[in-house]
Amino acid sequence: MLVDHCVDLLEVDAAGVLLADQRGGVRTAAASSEKAELLELFAADTEGRPCVATIGILQQRTIDHSEILTDQLQTALTTRVAIEEAKGMLAAHSGTLTPEAAFTALRSYARANHERLSDLARKVIDDGAPAGQLRWTCRVTGGRGGGGECGVAVGTFSLS
């Protein structure tokens, strides 16, 4: 029953319990399956040290975790490159916006329209956004800081 709960809780295929006896030896107390019992016997034969199967499982988990992390980092890098490319395109085509202002316009539009910034950047890149299709509107606000609001229209969607 304990090992069955461990299998459910840890989301593993099998589990076993080893107990130390009075002489310092180790013996199998319970196992969730015959395979688990066999693995526990191997562990008991190695005097409680991790058996080859346990080491293999731990190595596989490490490999799986590394693959997930690699995929996440690649996605983040790809997303960042797309955003940089889109803001560069918008800044270059506008002739007046800095890359920072183009990023602000992209981010504001994405937030206002509940869209992921990376998806919006991909739209800007994929639509090509030739100079003739861009319409910029900028309104300067404030005094000496020269702050303002800018928007851009590209093809069928607009940033404002």
N, C-alpha and C positions, 0 to 999 in steps of 0.2 A: 504494500500500500504506500509506504514512504517513497519507494523508488518510482512508483507510478505517478505520484504527485510531482516528483523531481522531473520526470520526463515531460509532463504537461507544463510545469513552470518554466523550465529551461528550454523548452521547444527543441528537444533532442530526440534521437531515435531510440536510445536506450540509456539506462543508468544502473549503477551498482553501488553497494555500500561495503567498504572494508572496515574491519574492526581490529584493533591491536589486542593481543592477548597478554596474559601476565608475564610471559617470557620474552615479550618484545616482538613476537611474530605477528603476522597479519593473516587474517582469514576473511573469506567472503561471507558476509552476513545476509545479503539480499541482492537480487538482480531482477530487472524488469523483463529479461528475455534470456534464452539460452546463450545467445551471442554475448550479451553483457556479462553473463556469469562466467563464460570462458575468458573474456577480457579481464575480469576481476581476478580469476585464478592466475592469469599471467602476471598481473600486478602483484598478487600475493607472493608469487614465486620470485619476484624481484625485490622482495622485502619492503613493499610499500612504495618503492620509487616508481615514477611514472613509467608505464610500459610503452613499447613502441607504438601501439595503437593510439594511446593518449597523446603522445608526442606528434603523431601524424595528424590527429584531429586538430590539435592546437596550431600546427603549421598551416593546415588548410584554412582555418579561420583567419589566420594572419594574411594569407594570400588573398582570400576573399575580401577582407577589409581593405587591403592595399589596392585591389582592383576597383572597389567602390570609390575610394578616395581619388584614385587616378582619374576615373570618369568624372567625378565632381569637379576636380581641378581643370580638366580639359573643357568642360562645359563653361566654367567661369571664364576661362581664357578666351574661348570662342565668343562668348557673349560680350566680353569687354572689347574685343577687336571689332565686333560689329557696331557697338555703340560709338567707338572712336571713329570708325569709318563714316558712319551716318552724320555725326556732328561735324566732321571735316567736310563732307559733301555739302551740308547745309551752309556752313560758314563760307566755303569757297564760292558756292553759287549765289549767295546773297551779296557778296562783295562788301558788306558792311558789318556783319556780325563776327565776333570773335568765336573761337571754338567753345569757350566757356559759355557765351550767350546762347549759342546753338544748343549746347547741352541743357541749359536751363529751359529753353523752349521745348525741347524734346521731353524732358522730365515733367514739365508742367502739363503738357498735353497728355502724356501717358497717365499721370495721376488723375487728371480731370475726367478722362475717359475710361478709367479702370482697366488700363491696358499695361501689360508688362513692357518696360522700357526696351528690353531686348527684342520683343516682337515688333514694336514701333520702328526700331532701328533697322530691322530686317525689311520692313515695308519701304522705308526710305531708300535703302540700298537696292532692293529688287525692282522698285518702280523706276529706277534710273534717275529720276528727278532732273531732267535737263533744265538748263537755265531758263528757257522760255516758259516752263510750267511752274516756276517758283514765284510766288507773290509774297513779299515781305511787308509786314506792317509793324512799325515800331513807334512807340509813344514814349517820349522822354518825360520822366517825372522827377521831382526833387530838384534840388539846387545844384550845388557845386559837385556833388558826387556823380552827377550825370546818370543816375539810375534810370531804368525804364522797363517797359514791357515790350516784348517782341513776339510776333507770331509768323508762321510760314504756312503757305498752302502748297501742297505737292500733289499733283494729279487729283484724285478724288477725295482725299482727306486733307484736313487742315489742322495746323497747330495754332493755337491762339491763347 
